[in-house]
Amino acid sequence: MQTNPTHTSLVAIGDSFTEGMSDRLPDGTYRGWADLLAGRMAARTPGFRYANLAVRGKLIAQIVDEQVGPAAAMQPDVITLVGGLNDTLRPKCDMGRVRALLEEAVERLTPACKHLVLMRSPGRQGPVLERFRPRMEELFACVDDLAARHGALVVDLYGAPSLADPRAWDVDRLHLTDEGHRRVAEAVWQTLGYEAEDPEWRTPMPPTPPPNWTARRVEDARFTRQYLLPWIGRRLTGRSSGDGRTGAHFSAELGKAFWVTPADHTNPGPVTDWQQVEP
């Protein structure tokens, strides 16, 4: 991999992890690691273009059906693909089908970009991870195999102690905090060959006193009421949090994705706002 490369475009596809939940901005929208990464890349390259097509709740079949085609059509320098983890959390999961769909996605995306980036997703410490660990590790073995066969890059977040820490995760226990997303952006940044801004992104967070028994029980009750029960309800009724949603940079009216570029796209530097690129 080239050191300190220049990339002119990035497309990110996947589910809530790439959409940016739960890195919430003051206006209620999400930012997330992909937006942070795009901002860094744009600061180096005038005219940089970016599109985030990820949608929360999407299964790998939906990512392949709805996002892979538009991403490939954009012919970007870099495509990031993170998907399949939502499938592994379903009670009835056909891992053979998940692997086949992931392979289809990689085969379609590889010739459409200079660098395809795959990930071994982070795993939060706790009983949920232990229950689904075998499926997750089967998914990650598939990611490693596909990367080796197709020349894709792999970002290993699963093996990072800092991202296993519960403090890197939001109260819903499914999505990273802003600090977690910052570390993921750093991990992808370094994998693409850029000089490290945070060489210690894998380093565990400094220890803090654990919450007392009462505080843990209050938090457990809040989690169950606000997140776990609604999640179970959606599973039982066949609904998804992504129903009716499209990616941030996908026009449902036009039926295609579009680029955004920094509002001041002629000069490198910190990105404060994005604007749509006219067709």
Summary of the structure (lengths in Angstrom):
residues: 279
radius of gyration: 18.4
end to end distance: 32.0
largest distance: 56.7
contacts: 878
relative contact order: 0.17
helix: 44%
strand: 14%
